[in-house]
Amino acid sequence: MRLRSEMNPEFMWDLAHIFKNDAEMKAQYEECEELIGKLGGYVGKLNTDKHTFRTALELLFDVNEKTEKVYIYAMLHKSADSSDEYAQNIDSDATNLYVKLQMAVSQLITEITELDDEIMDEYMQGDDMKTYAHVIEDIRRSREHTLDAQRELLLAKLSDFAQTPSNAFHMFNDSDIEFPAVKDENGEDAVLTNGNFAVYRQSKSRDVRENAFNTFFGVYKKYINTLASLYGGNIKYDNFIADIKNYDSAVHAALFGNNVPVSVYESLIQAMHDALPYMRDYLELRKKALGLDDIDMFDLYVPMIEDVEFDMNFDEAKAFVKKALEPLGERYGKLLDEAYTNRWMDVYENKGKRTGAFSCGVYGVHPYVLLNHTDTLNDAYTIAHELGHAMHSYLSDEAQDYVNHDYSILVAEVASTVNEVLMTLYLLETETDKKRRAYILNQFLESFRTTVFRQTLFAEFELIAHKNAQDGLPLTSHSLSDIYYSLISKYYQGIGIPDIMRYEWAYIPHFYSSFYVYQYATGFCSAVAIAKHIKETGDTSGYMKFLSLGGSVYPLDALKVAGVDLTKPDAVANAMQLFKETIDELAKLI
């Protein structure tokens, strides 16, 4: 694998857009240290008068914006090459800076929650406080889960240590892990990495697919006790925070920040259980299409339609994405051009680079997108997905001040998935060849399987693992693997599930961002509803308004602006109905 220094800068993001050079970054780092000290000077003084209160808020968000920029700059460096010593050092320094900020902020937040309602109501009067209205409302809402100042400060000091399981996992997964060679379709030894595993699991050769699965997950099995210890520590910390802050559970604590009732999470799981007969129909169709007597987990990613190739280099993928997203309007298209030409994206895999893909907004600059492009149709979908995040960040940053710019995790996957659905609908509109059309339908069904069913399976795994720990049951490599194996046996009933698959949970990075993945499923179902509305009516007004709301309203309210109400079962139920209809259409074609 090529070193970072050997990569073509044309396909690498330009971090000079954040800071022109390291000296500029260091200067802002030092300014942040000074401002954090000044912020601490307001502790114990917020009840003095309105002017002091407002000045403290202004400083709080100013230093937060500047610290965030330093932190993201360092994080992007490390994501590009985690083996680089300089990247490791600045990331460590930036993390320490962020922890210092959080300690100061936590004391002020605690103090705000302790202010009398009468004083707070007086402070919030006037146009000069309107920009802080939503964030203050949110702080006041969290009163019952906020500790006294001393204990909140203690928790803030612990926050850096709390990242140890996640940091250790990512260092292992992104830098240290090494896989044995696998046999390619020509029978020759080939390099296997986190980045290209997806290519081998789609191989036409069943032997190659099976060998890739056994080799890949065999490495995680080798280190399963260590990985179980890391994840178990993550779970225990989640439960500790939930307990000490008076939440009913870790999932309640995770959802509270977005003002989302736990019933939304639980109803999603129930909806997937209800739709499992549709999954069995799909698996049966896949088995017939592949001409197999029996179907196994390693047969789930290979295209069901033979001799259909959708190879797509990066330039072709960019053009395809832009064409498919034309229904979103001229302005959206111009922003895509800006992302393409102004080096927002880091495209190809290099040694030490973080696996997968992500988008990260930088307020006052522009978003950055990490890819590991391998010239397939799936990678084109990844470009559209991550640029959906990027445009959401860009439009929210443009419309909102820093205080209200950051949208919540719950809606984070909606914009990305709207782009994916629009791409699929575009392909289905323009493709007349039956085989290629069948291939597209299969890909759409795979989006349902991997983004709705699979992510809900992950969400249920998290729920059970945290509940077991809360009930005092041991978290071991055996218990975690048994939970996971029982769930994949339930969700994929009727197919062969090799024993090696019980270790798949150990390589899922998102488990270290607890109770995050369910939002992929709700986001996909919401996106299906939004994309269908745009295609059928041509009306993007509600959706574009949604993209500009940032964090100025709660996420469920933001979705309602786009026409989706997740407190009702309609969005998920309608998406499952479309899943069934797509199965039926594909069955007729093949």
LUMFIDO-675897 format. One record per residue (C-alpha): residue number from 1; residue in one letter; x, y, z. Coordinates in Angstrom, 2 decimals, padded with zeros to 5 digits. Example, Ala and Ser with C-alpha at 12.3 -4.5 7.8 and 13.67 -1.06 7.14 Angstrom:
2
  pos  code        x        y        z
    1     A   012.30  -004.50   007.80
    2     S   013.67  -001.06   007.14
This chain:
590
  pos  code        x        y        z
    1     M   000.00   000.00   000.00
    2     R   001.28   003.47  -000.90
    3     L   002.54   005.86   001.75
    4     R   000.80   009.18   002.27
    5     S   003.84   010.99   000.89
    6     E   003.51   009.06  -002.38
    7     M  -000.09   010.11  -003.07
    8     N  -001.12   012.60  -005.76
    9     P  -002.07   015.93  -004.07
   10     E  -004.80   016.43  -006.69
   11     F  -006.83   013.73  -004.93
   12     M  -006.02   014.85  -001.37
   13     W  -007.90   017.37   000.70
   14     D  -006.32   020.78   001.24
   15     L  -006.18   021.52   004.96
   16     A  -004.59   024.91   004.28
   17     H  -008.17   026.14   003.88
   18     I  -008.46   025.79   007.68
   19     F  -004.99   027.07   008.65
   20     K  -002.48   028.30   006.09
   21     N   000.35   026.65   007.99
   22     D   001.17   024.96   011.28
   23     A   002.30   028.26   012.79
   24     E  -001.18   029.70   012.24
   25     M  -002.74   026.66   013.88
   26     K  -000.35   026.90   016.83
   27     A  -001.17   030.58   017.28
   28     Q  -004.88   029.78   017.47
   29     Y  -004.14   026.92   019.86
   30     E  -002.40   029.36   022.20
   31     E  -005.24   031.86   021.83
   32     C  -007.70   029.14   022.79
   33     E  -005.72   028.29   025.91
   34     E  -005.88   031.95   026.93
   35     L  -009.62   032.23   026.19
   36     I  -010.38   029.04   028.12
   37     G  -008.68   030.63   031.11
   38     K  -010.85   033.72   030.73
   39     L  -013.95   031.53   030.40
   40     G  -013.14   029.93   033.74
   41     G  -013.18   033.40   035.26
   42     Y  -016.95   033.57   034.76
   43     V  -017.60   030.54   036.95
   44     G  -019.69   031.62   039.92
   45     K  -020.59   034.98   038.36
   46     L  -023.44   034.18   035.97
   47     N  -026.07   035.38   038.44
   48     T  -024.45   038.82   038.69
   49     D  -026.44   040.50   035.92
   50     K  -027.61   040.02   032.34
   51     H  -024.54   041.71   030.82
   52     T  -022.20   039.28   032.57
   53     F  -024.38   036.36   031.55
   54     R  -024.48   037.39   027.88
   55     T  -020.74   038.16   027.78
   56     A  -019.99   034.71   029.19
   57     L  -022.14   033.09   026.51
   58     E  -020.45   035.10   023.76
   59     L  -017.03   034.02   025.00
   60     L  -018.14   030.41   025.44
   61     F  -019.20   030.04   021.81
   62     D  -016.26   032.05   020.49
   63     V  -013.70   029.83   022.17
   64     N  -015.69   026.73   021.27
   65     E  -015.63   027.68   017.58
   66     K  -011.89   028.35   017.64
   67     T  -011.06   025.20   019.62
   68     E  -013.24   023.10   017.33
   69     K  -011.27   024.33   014.32
   70     V  -007.98   023.32   015.96
   71     Y  -009.42   019.95   016.94
   72     I  -010.80   019.19   013.47
   73     Y  -007.57   020.25   011.77
   74     A  -005.64   017.78   013.91
   75     M  -008.25   015.04   013.53
   76     L  -008.17   015.32   009.73
   77     H  -004.38   015.06   009.73
   78     K  -004.53   011.91   011.83
   79     S  -007.40   010.44   009.79
   80     A  -005.28   010.83   006.64
   81     D  -002.32   009.01   008.21
   82     S  -002.60   007.77   011.77
   83     S   000.96   006.38   011.61
   84     D   002.42   009.88   011.17
   85     E   004.07   011.01   014.39
   86     Y   003.32   014.69   013.78
   87     A  -000.37   013.89   013.24
   88     Q  -000.44   011.85   016.44
   89     N   001.15   014.68   018.41
   90     I  -001.11   017.49   017.23
   91     D  -004.15   015.25   017.65
   92     S  -003.13   014.52   021.23
   93     D  -002.54   018.22   021.94
   94     A  -005.86   019.19   020.36
   95     T  -007.68   016.54   022.39
   96     N  -006.13   017.88   025.58
   97     L  -007.19   021.39   024.61
   98     Y  -010.72   020.22   023.96
   99     V  -010.84   018.49   027.34
  100     K  -009.75   021.73   029.05
  101     L  -012.53   023.55   027.24
  102     Q  -015.11   020.97   028.25
  103     M  -014.11   021.27   031.89
  104     A  -014.68   025.03   031.78
  105     V  -017.90   024.68   029.78
  106     S  -019.31   022.00   032.07
  107     Q  -018.97   024.30   035.07
  108     L  -020.80   027.11   033.29
  109     I  -023.53   024.76   032.00
  110     T  -024.04   023.47   035.50
  111     E  -024.29   027.01   036.78
  112     I  -026.87   027.89   034.11
  113     T  -029.03   024.95   035.09
  114     E  -028.93   026.09   038.71
  115     L  -030.12   029.65   037.98
  116     D  -033.62   030.42   039.23
  117     D  -036.31   030.43   036.56
  118     E  -037.19   034.02   037.41
  119     I  -033.60   035.20   036.87
  120     M  -033.24   033.13   033.69
  121     D  -036.48   034.48   032.25
  122     E  -035.25   038.00   032.92
  123     Y  -031.89   037.33   031.27
  124     M  -033.48   035.89   028.14
  125     Q  -035.59   038.97   027.44
  126     G  -034.65   041.11   024.42
  127     D  -033.57   040.65   020.82
  128     D  -029.91   040.38   021.84
  129     M  -030.64   036.96   023.40
  130     K  -032.66   035.41   020.57
  131     T  -029.68   033.57   019.12
  132     Y  -029.25   031.73   022.45
  133     A  -032.94   030.89   022.96
  134     H  -032.86   027.28   021.73
  135     V  -029.58   026.31   023.38
  136     I  -030.67   027.77   026.73
  137     E  -034.00   025.98   026.48
  138     D  -032.09   022.74   025.89
  139     I  -029.84   023.33   028.90
  140     R  -032.82   024.03   031.12
  141     R  -034.49   020.85   029.85
  142     S  -031.51   018.82   031.07
  143     R  -031.67   020.03   034.66
  144     E  -032.78   016.73   036.11
  145     H  -029.72   015.06   034.56
  146     T  -027.12   017.65   035.55
  147     L  -025.00   017.11   038.63
  148     D  -023.58   019.70   040.98
  149     A  -020.64   021.73   039.71
  150     Q  -017.97   019.68   041.48
  151     R  -019.16   016.35   040.13
  152     E  -019.69   017.74   036.61
  153     L  -016.12   019.03   036.70
  154     L  -014.90   015.61   037.76
  155     L  -016.76   013.95   034.87
  156     A  -015.32   016.49   032.45
  157     K  -011.81   015.61   033.65
  158     L  -012.62   011.93   033.08
  159     S  -013.80   012.51   029.51
  160     D  -010.32   012.13   028.02
  161     F  -009.79   008.78   029.78
  162     A  -013.25   007.69   028.63
  163     Q  -012.08   007.85   025.02
  164     T  -009.42   005.19   025.64
  165     P  -011.48   002.20   024.37
  166     S  -012.43   004.06   021.20
  167     N  -008.93   005.42   020.62
  168     A  -007.35   002.02   021.19
  169     F  -009.80   000.34   018.83
  170     H  -009.19   002.87   016.05
  171     M  -005.40   002.64   016.42
  172     F  -005.69  -001.14   016.19
  173     N  -008.17  -001.09   013.31
  174     D  -006.63   001.70   011.24
  175     S  -002.89   001.21   011.81
  176     D  -001.85  -001.96   013.61
  177     I  -004.09  -004.64   012.15
  178     E  -002.60  -006.81   009.42
  179     F  -004.41  -009.44   007.39
  180     P  -002.97  -012.56   005.77
  181     A  -002.99  -012.71   001.99
  182     V  -006.09  -014.03   000.23
  183     K  -006.45  -015.79  -003.09
  184     D  -007.90  -013.64  -005.85
  185     E  -010.03  -014.90  -008.75
  186     N  -006.87  -015.98  -010.58
  187     G  -005.73  -018.08  -007.65
  188     E  -002.89  -015.72  -006.83
  189     D  -002.04  -014.22  -003.45
  190     A  -003.54  -010.75  -002.97
  191     V  -003.34  -008.12  -000.25
  192     L  -006.39  -007.89   002.01
  193     T  -007.15  -004.64   003.85
  194     N  -010.04  -003.00   005.63
  195     G  -010.46  -000.85   002.55
  196     N  -010.64  -003.56  -000.10
  197     F  -012.50  -006.24   001.86
  198     A  -015.71  -004.94   000.26
  199     V  -014.27  -005.72  -003.18
  200     Y  -013.48  -009.34  -002.32
  201     R  -016.84  -009.99  -000.68
  202     Q  -018.47  -009.02  -004.00
  203     S  -016.28  -011.39  -006.02
  204     K  -018.01  -013.63  -008.56
  205     S  -016.03  -016.55  -007.18
  206     R  -017.73  -018.13  -004.19
  207     D  -014.41  -019.54  -003.02
  208     V  -012.86  -016.06  -003.05
  209     R  -015.79  -014.64  -001.08
  210     E  -015.73  -017.40   001.50
  211     N  -011.97  -017.21   001.89
  212     A  -012.10  -013.41   002.25
  213     F  -014.73  -013.66   004.99
  214     N  -012.87  -016.37   006.88
  215     T  -009.54  -014.55   006.58
  216     F  -010.89  -011.11   007.46
  217     F  -012.99  -012.07   010.47
  218     G  -010.44  -014.67   011.49
  219     V  -008.09  -011.83   012.41
  220     Y  -010.74  -010.27   014.64
  221     K  -011.36  -013.68   016.21
  222     K  -007.63  -013.87   016.98
  223     Y  -007.88  -010.66   019.03
  224     I  -011.45  -011.14   020.23
  225     N  -010.67  -011.07   023.97
  226     T  -008.86  -007.75   023.64
  227     L  -011.63  -006.29   021.47
  228     A  -014.32  -007.52   023.86
  229     S  -012.46  -005.87   026.74
  230     L  -012.31  -002.56   024.84
  231     Y  -015.97  -002.62   023.88
  232     G  -016.99  -003.83   027.32
  233     G  -015.20  -000.83   028.83
  234     N  -017.08   001.45   026.47
  235     I  -020.42  -000.06   027.54
  236     K  -019.58   000.16   031.22
  237     Y  -018.74   003.85   030.90
  238     D  -022.04   004.48   029.08
  239     N  -023.96   002.77   031.87
  240     F  -021.97   004.60   034.53
  241     I  -022.87   007.98   033.03
  242     A  -026.52   006.99   032.67
  243     D  -026.68   005.85   036.29
  244     I  -024.91   008.81   037.86
  245     K  -026.93   011.31   035.82
  246     N  -030.29   009.78   036.65
  247     Y  -031.22   008.39   033.24
  248     D  -033.30   005.24   033.00
  249     S  -030.70   003.57   030.80
  250     A  -027.75   004.26   028.52
  251     V  -030.05   004.43   025.50
  252     H  -032.21   006.99   027.31
  253     A  -029.09   009.05   028.00
  254     A  -027.95   008.80   024.37
  255     L  -031.32   009.84   022.93
  256     F  -032.09   012.56   025.47
  257     G  -029.74   015.09   023.90
  258     N  -031.76   015.03   020.67
  259     N  -035.05   015.10   022.59
  260     V  -035.98   011.74   021.05
  261     P  -038.15   009.35   023.08
  262     V  -036.81   005.82   023.54
  263     S  -040.06   004.63   021.97
  264     V  -038.75   005.76   018.55
  265     Y  -035.74   003.41   018.99
  266     E  -037.85   000.53   020.24
  267     S  -040.51   000.92   017.56
  268     L  -037.83   000.75   014.85
  269     I  -036.63  -002.61   016.19
  270     Q  -040.22  -003.87   016.35
  271     A  -040.87  -002.70   012.80
  272     M  -037.87  -004.71   011.59
  273     H  -039.07  -007.78   013.43
  274     D  -042.46  -007.37   011.75
  275     A  -040.76  -007.04   008.34
  276     L  -038.54  -010.12   008.67
  277     P  -040.85  -012.14   006.36
  278     Y  -039.89  -009.65   003.62
  279     M  -036.23  -010.30   004.38
  280     R  -036.79  -014.05   004.07
  281     D  -038.44  -013.45   000.67
  282     Y  -035.42  -011.44  -000.41
  283     L  -032.95  -014.09   000.75
  284     E  -034.92  -016.77  -001.09
  285     L  -034.91  -014.65  -004.25
  286     R  -031.16  -014.11  -003.90
  287     K  -030.55  -017.84  -003.55
  288     K  -032.52  -018.57  -006.72
  289     A  -030.89  -015.74  -008.67
  290     L  -027.40  -016.97  -007.77
  291     G  -028.34  -020.54  -008.65
  292     L  -027.34  -021.88  -005.25
  293     D  -028.78  -024.85  -003.39
  294     D  -027.85  -023.12  -000.15
  295     I  -026.97  -019.51   000.59
  296     D  -024.55  -018.28   003.24
  297     M  -023.64  -014.92   004.78
  298     F  -020.72  -014.56   002.38
  299     D  -023.19  -014.69  -000.53
  300     L  -025.06  -011.54   000.51
  301     Y  -022.85  -008.93  -001.15
  302     V  -022.18  -010.37  -004.59
  303     P  -024.47  -008.91  -007.29
  304     M  -027.35  -011.24  -008.04
  305     I  -027.27  -010.44  -011.75
  306     E  -024.45  -012.02  -013.78
  307     D  -022.25  -010.13  -016.24
  308     V  -023.35  -006.69  -015.18
  309     E  -020.44  -004.37  -014.52
  310     F  -020.74  -000.83  -013.18
  311     D  -017.07   000.05  -012.89
  312     M  -016.73   003.78  -012.46
  313     N  -013.54   005.78  -012.02
  314     F  -013.51   008.86  -009.87
  315     D  -014.17   011.37  -012.67
  316     E  -017.05   009.28  -014.01
  317     A  -018.48   008.93  -010.52
  318     K  -018.41   012.68  -009.93
  319     A  -020.29   013.37  -013.16
  320     F  -022.81   010.63  -012.44
  321     V  -023.51   011.94  -008.94
  322     K  -024.09   015.47  -010.19
  323     K  -026.49   014.32  -012.93
  324     A  -028.51   012.14  -010.55
  325     L  -028.86   014.97  -008.04
  326     E  -030.19   017.52  -010.54
  327     P  -033.70   017.38  -008.94
  328     L  -032.19   019.22  -005.94
  329     G  -031.71   022.34  -008.02
  330     E  -029.08   024.56  -009.62
  331     R  -027.60   025.85  -006.37
  332     Y  -027.01   022.33  -005.10
  333     G  -025.23   021.46  -008.36
  334     K  -022.91   024.47  -008.06
  335     L  -021.97   023.42  -004.54
  336     L  -021.09   019.94  -005.85
  337     D  -018.78   021.58  -008.39
  338     E  -017.14   023.52  -005.57
  339     A  -016.54   020.30  -003.62
  340     Y  -015.04   018.65  -006.71
  341     T  -012.69   021.46  -007.73
  342     N  -011.66   022.96  -004.39
  343     R  -010.19   019.79  -002.84
  344     W  -012.81   019.13  -000.21
  345     M  -012.22   015.38  -000.66
  346     D  -009.44   012.92   000.17
  347     V  -010.07   010.19  -002.37
  348     Y  -007.80   007.14  -002.31
  349     E  -006.55   004.72   000.35
  350     N  -003.02   005.07   001.69
  351     K  -001.13   003.38   004.52
  352     G  -002.36   004.60   007.89
  353     K  -005.47   006.24   006.50
  354     R  -008.72   005.80   008.40
  355     T  -010.98   003.17   006.89
  356     G  -014.45   003.82   005.50
  357     A  -015.68   007.32   004.72
  358     F  -016.91   010.40   006.56
  359     S  -017.78   014.05   006.14
  360     C  -016.77   016.72   008.63
  361     G  -018.03   020.30   008.56
  362     V  -015.72   023.18   009.49
  363     Y  -017.68   026.30   010.35
  364     G  -016.50   029.34   008.42
  365     V  -014.48   027.20   005.98
  366     H  -016.21   024.28   004.21
  367     P  -016.81   020.58   004.85
  368     Y  -014.15   017.90   004.28
  369     V  -014.87   014.40   002.97
  370     L  -012.75   011.29   003.50
  371     L  -013.11   008.48   000.93
  372     N  -011.33   005.23   000.11
  373     H  -012.38   005.08  -003.55
  374     T  -011.95   001.81  -005.49
  375     D  -013.74   002.68  -008.78
  376     T  -017.02   000.83  -008.28
  377     L  -020.67   001.88  -008.38
  378     N  -020.76   001.47  -004.60
  379     D  -018.00   004.04  -004.32
  380     A  -020.04   006.46  -006.45
  381     Y  -022.86   005.99  -003.94
  382     T  -020.39   006.72  -001.15
  383     I  -019.44   010.01  -002.83
  384     A  -023.11   010.99  -003.02
  385     H  -023.67   009.90   000.57
  386     E  -020.80   011.88   002.04
  387     L  -021.53   014.94  -000.10
  388     G  -025.07   014.82   001.26
  389     H  -023.58   015.29   004.71
  390     A  -021.28   017.99   003.34
  391     M  -024.08   020.01   001.73
  392     H  -026.17   019.72   004.89
  393     S  -023.24   021.17   006.84
  394     Y  -022.54   023.87   004.27
  395     L  -026.14   025.08   004.02
  396     S  -026.67   025.00   007.79
  397     D  -023.42   026.91   008.35
  398     E  -024.48   029.45   005.74
  399     A  -027.95   030.02   007.23
  400     Q  -027.19   029.82   010.95
  401     D  -024.80   031.52   013.33
  402     Y  -022.27   029.30   015.07
  403     V  -024.50   028.90   018.12
  404     N  -027.20   027.15   016.04
  405     H  -025.31   025.72   013.07
  406     D  -024.66   022.14   014.16
  407     Y  -027.46   019.71   013.26
  408     S  -028.04   016.68   015.43
  409     I  -026.95   013.13   014.78
  410     L  -030.56   011.99   014.31
  411     V  -030.97   014.00   011.11
  412     A  -027.34   013.62   010.03
  413     E  -028.03   010.56   007.87
  414     V  -031.09   011.95   006.13
  415     A  -029.39   014.28   003.64
  416     S  -026.79   011.64   002.76
  417     T  -029.41   008.99   002.13
  418     V  -031.69   011.28   000.12
  419     N  -028.79   011.52  -002.32
  420     E  -028.45   007.74  -002.49
  421     V  -032.16   007.24  -003.10
  422     L  -032.20   009.93  -005.80
  423     M  -029.30   008.15  -007.51
  424     T  -031.22   004.88  -007.52
  425     L  -034.41   006.49  -008.81
  426     Y  -032.39   008.17  -011.58
  427     L  -030.87   004.85  -012.61
  428     L  -034.29   003.19  -012.66
  429     E  -035.66   006.01  -014.82
  430     T  -032.87   005.89  -017.38
  431     E  -031.96   002.21  -017.60
  432     T  -033.92   000.08  -020.10
  433     D  -031.72  -003.01  -020.25
  434     K  -033.45  -005.67  -018.16
  435     K  -030.25  -007.09  -016.69
  436     R  -028.85  -003.74  -015.69
  437     R  -032.23  -002.67  -014.35
  438     A  -032.38  -005.84  -012.29
  439     Y  -028.90  -005.07  -010.98
  440     I  -030.04  -001.61  -009.89
  441     L  -033.08  -003.05  -008.15
  442     N  -030.80  -005.49  -006.37
  443     Q  -028.60  -002.62  -005.22
  444     F  -031.66  -000.79  -003.92
  445     L  -032.72  -003.88  -002.01
  446     E  -029.20  -004.14  -000.62
  447     S  -029.53  -000.55   000.63
  448     F  -032.61  -001.63   002.56
  449     R  -030.82  -004.71   003.87
  450     T  -027.60  -003.00   004.92
  451     T  -028.92   000.41   005.95
  452     V  -032.23  -000.49   007.56
  453     F  -032.19  -004.16   008.58
  454     R  -028.46  -004.49   009.29
  455     Q  -028.16  -001.21   011.17
  456     T  -031.26  -002.07   013.22
  457     L  -029.63  -005.42   014.00
  458     F  -026.61  -003.47   015.23
  459     A  -028.89  -001.19   017.23
  460     E  -030.55  -004.18   018.89
  461     F  -027.12  -005.66   019.67
  462     E  -026.12  -002.44   021.42
  463     L  -029.39  -002.36   023.35
  464     I  -029.05  -005.94   024.58
  465     A  -025.34  -005.59   025.43
  466     H  -025.91  -002.44   027.47
  467     K  -028.98  -003.93   029.17
  468     N  -027.07  -007.09   030.11
  469     A  -024.27  -005.02   031.62
  470     Q  -026.81  -002.87   033.48
  471     D  -028.30  -006.07   034.89
  472     G  -024.90  -007.22   036.09
  473     L  -024.30  -009.90   033.46
  474     P  -020.66  -010.36   032.35
  475     L  -019.42  -008.80   029.11
  476     T  -017.01  -011.35   027.67
  477     S  -015.94  -012.32   024.18
  478     H  -018.27  -015.32   024.46
  479     S  -021.32  -013.44   025.73
  480     L  -021.01  -010.60   023.20
  481     S  -020.41  -013.02   020.34
  482     D  -023.36  -015.18   021.42
  483     I  -025.67  -012.13   021.44
  484     Y  -024.52  -011.17   017.99
  485     Y  -024.83  -014.67   016.57
  486     S  -028.36  -015.05   017.89
  487     L  -029.37  -011.77   016.24
  488     I  -027.91  -012.54   012.81
  489     S  -029.58  -015.95   013.04
  490     K  -032.90  -014.16   013.62
  491     Y  -032.51  -011.40   011.02
  492     Y  -031.15  -013.78   008.36
  493     Q  -033.25  -016.81   009.14
  494     G  -033.07  -019.49   006.49
  495     I  -029.46  -019.06   005.33
  496     G  -026.18  -020.59   006.40
  497     I  -024.37  -018.58   009.05
  498     P  -020.76  -019.75   009.53
  499     D  -019.43  -019.68   013.06
  500     I  -016.83  -017.06   012.06
  501     M  -019.67  -014.54   011.69
  502     R  -020.19  -014.42   015.44
  503     Y  -017.10  -012.15   015.53
  504     E  -018.34  -009.59   013.00
  505     W  -019.45  -007.22   015.77
  506     A  -015.82  -006.71   016.78
  507     Y  -014.94  -004.72   013.67
  508     I  -017.84  -002.23   013.70
  509     P  -016.31   001.20   014.52
  510     H  -019.68   002.83   015.16
  511     F  -020.24   000.72   018.28
  512     Y  -017.83   003.12   020.00
  513     S  -020.33   005.91   019.29
  514     S  -023.07   004.26   021.27
  515     F  -026.63   004.18   019.95
  516     Y  -025.64   005.99   016.79
  517     V  -026.37   003.38   014.13
  518     Y  -030.17   003.28   014.56
  519     Q  -030.19   006.69   012.91
  520     Y  -028.95   005.16   009.66
  521     A  -032.18   003.16   009.59
  522     T  -034.52   006.01   010.55
  523     G  -032.56   008.28   008.22
  524     F  -032.99   005.89   005.29
  525     C  -036.72   005.54   005.85
  526     S  -037.06   009.32   006.15
  527     A  -034.96   009.81   003.02
  528     V  -037.11   007.45   000.98
  529     A  -040.16   009.54   001.85
  530     I  -038.39   012.84   001.04
  531     A  -036.84   011.66  -002.23
  532     K  -040.11   010.19  -003.48
  533     H  -041.86   013.49  -002.69
  534     I  -039.24   015.51  -004.60
  535     K  -039.36   013.21  -007.63
  536     E  -043.16   013.11  -007.72
  537     T  -043.81   016.82  -007.12
  538     G  -040.59   018.65  -008.01
  539     D  -041.00   020.57  -004.75
  540     T  -037.71   020.93  -002.85
  541     S  -038.76   023.85  -000.64
  542     G  -039.40   021.91   002.55
  543     Y  -036.28   019.82   002.10
  544     M  -033.97   022.76   001.38
  545     K  -035.39   024.54   004.41
  546     F  -034.64   021.42   006.44
  547     L  -031.01   021.47   005.22
  548     S  -030.60   025.04   006.46
  549     L  -032.04   024.59   009.96
  550     G  -028.85   023.27   011.56
  551     G  -029.44   022.90   015.29
  552     S  -031.89   025.78   015.61
  553     V  -034.74   023.33   016.36
  554     Y  -034.98   019.79   017.72
  555     P  -034.35   017.10   015.08
  556     L  -037.83   015.58   015.09
  557     D  -039.22   019.07   014.45
  558     A  -036.70   019.63   011.65
  559     L  -037.82   016.42   009.97
  560     K  -041.42   017.56   010.14
  561     V  -040.40   020.59   008.04
  562     A  -039.26   018.07   005.42
  563     G  -042.56   016.19   005.71
  564     V  -041.53   013.27   007.96
  565     D  -042.87   012.47   011.45
  566     L  -040.83   009.72   013.16
  567     T  -043.10   009.65   016.19
  568     K  -045.60   007.90   013.93
  569     P  -045.00   004.54   012.21
  570     D  -045.77   005.79   008.69
  571     A  -042.24   006.52   007.41
  572     V  -040.77   003.15   008.45
  573     A  -043.89   001.19   007.42
  574     N  -043.99   002.86   003.99
  575     A  -040.29   002.15   003.46
  576     M  -040.86  -001.52   004.28
  577     Q  -043.73  -001.61   001.80
  578     L  -041.40  -000.21  -000.88
  579     F  -038.88  -002.92   000.06
  580     K  -041.54  -005.57  -000.59
  581     E  -042.60  -003.96  -003.88
  582     T  -039.00  -003.82  -005.06
  583     I  -038.57  -007.53  -004.25
  584     D  -041.65  -008.31  -006.33
  585     E  -040.42  -006.20  -009.28
  586     L  -037.00  -007.82  -009.23
  587     A  -038.55  -011.29  -009.02
  588     K  -040.51  -010.60  -012.22
  589     L  -037.41  -009.38  -014.05
  590     I  -035.27  -012.40  -013.20
